[in-house]
Amino acid sequence: MIAKLSEMGVTSEMAYGAGFVSIGLAFASWFASKKAEEAGLDRADRWGIFIGEWAPTFFALGVALRLEENQK
C-alpha cells in the first residue's frame, strides 16, 4: 500500500502536512462546535477528538513513506 501511494506521487511531506493540518482542524472544529451548537462542551470535545485522531495516522504514513523514499 505504501509503495502504491509513493507511485501515485504522495510524498512524506504531504502526509506530515496533512497531520499538522488535522491538528489545526481538530482545534477549529472543537471551537466552532463549542460556539455554534447548543449541545455544549461534550459534543465539542467529541468533534475535536474525532478529527484529532487523524493526525497520528497521517504522521505514521509520513514515516512509512519516508522509509519508502529512502529505499529508492
N, C-alpha and C positions, 0 to 999 in steps of 0.2 A: 504494500500500500504506500509506503514512504517513497519507494523508488518510482512508483507511478505518479505521485504528487510532484516529485522532482522533475520527472519527464514532462509534466504538464506546465512546468515553469514556476511552480510555487517554491519560494526560497525561504530559508530560515528567518531572514529579516522580516518577511511578510508575516510569518507565524508569530514572531516576537512582537511585531507591531500590533497584530490582532489581539495579543494578550494584554498589552498596555491599553488598547482602546476598550477592551472589555472591562478593565478595571474602572476606567472613567465612565463607561456606560452604566456599570453597576451603581456607582455613586449617583449619577444623574437620574437613573430610574428610581432609586430609593428616594431622592429628594423630590422628584416630580410626583411620585405616588403619595408621599407624605403630605405634600401641599395640595394636590388636586383631588384626591379621593377622601371620602369621609370614613373610610374603613379604619383609619388610624395607623399607628406605628407598626402593628403586627403585619399588615399587608405590605407596607413599605419595606419592612425587613425581609419578607419573603421574596419580593421582587429583586432587591439588592443581592440577596444570597443566590437566587437562581441565576442571575446574569454573572455574578462574581465567580460562580463555579466554572465558567468557561475559560477563565484566564489560565489555570494550571494545565488544561488540555492544550491550549494554544502554545504555551511555553514548552510542554513536553514534545509537541510536534516540531517546534523550532529546534530543540536539541536533536531529535531524530533526523531532521532534515540537514542540520549542520554536520552530523556524522556521515550522512549520505554524500554531502557535498565534499567532505574531506577524503572520501574514498575514491573520488574521480580524479 
